Amino acid sequence: MRKLVSKICLLLLALFCTQALAEGYNEGYWPKSYFVEAGIGAMVTKGDLNNSIIKAKDSLDRKVIIHPPAMEFIAMSDFTVGANIRDFTLALNFQYWKTDETLGGYPDATHEASNRIWRLGFEFTYNLFWPDFFQIGLGGGFSFTNVKTQDAAVFEDETSTAELYGSAVAFIANLHYYITKNIAMVPSIKIYENWYRNVYTSQTDNCDLDPYLWQSFVFASVAVQYQF
């Protein structure tokens, strides 16, 4: 799955570069527009965060145990700004949500804590059937993720907040249905393959994770887009 997503992203980037070089840059041939987009969606996840506790050491060799949030199903707000360059779209995407989640690694399911997750990503899509009122977008992206959970870190029998830092590659598929020239409905599906490299707690220094923790995210959303 991870290799497939990476290959799709590279293929789409190669398609863009090939077409740009073959046809050359021309202001009339490459019309531009800009857009803002807001939506809401649901995300399901599966991976290392769902199944185990995390044992790590900081730079001073102090041991810390992290009980990661389950995050099996969460809602997410979804905001995007970007530019359309003919049938290609370049965008900056931001997702955010805060909820209470069950902490993993305990013998029962009664340990819950406040959990906040955000994702900031760069996205590239190619829009089939451009410039029709109905378009299908296919593309990829790269994003940074932060997961902050209260009372998830245990150090010397005391608990504190833990923050996981990671990156992800993504496969993106969406639909654009233009109700007017400027307003469109945009349902989309984004599949993220995320790896977490570091965890930070208020009681220890930053801890490098070895091996990295892997987590798959599938995000389905519906947004309203305003193009200008």
Secondary structure, 3 states (H helix, E strand, C coil): CHHHHHHHHHHHHHHHHHHHHHHCCCCCCCCEEEEEEEEEEEEEEEEHHHHCCEEEECCCCCEEEECCECCCEEEEEEEEEEEEECCEEEEEEEEEEEEEEEECCCCCCCCEEEEEEEEEEEEEEEEECCCCCEEEEEEEEEEEEEEEEEEEEEECCEEEEEEEEEEEEEEEEEEEEECCCCEEEEEEEEEEEEEEEEEEECCCCCEEEEEEEEEEEEEEEEEEEEEC
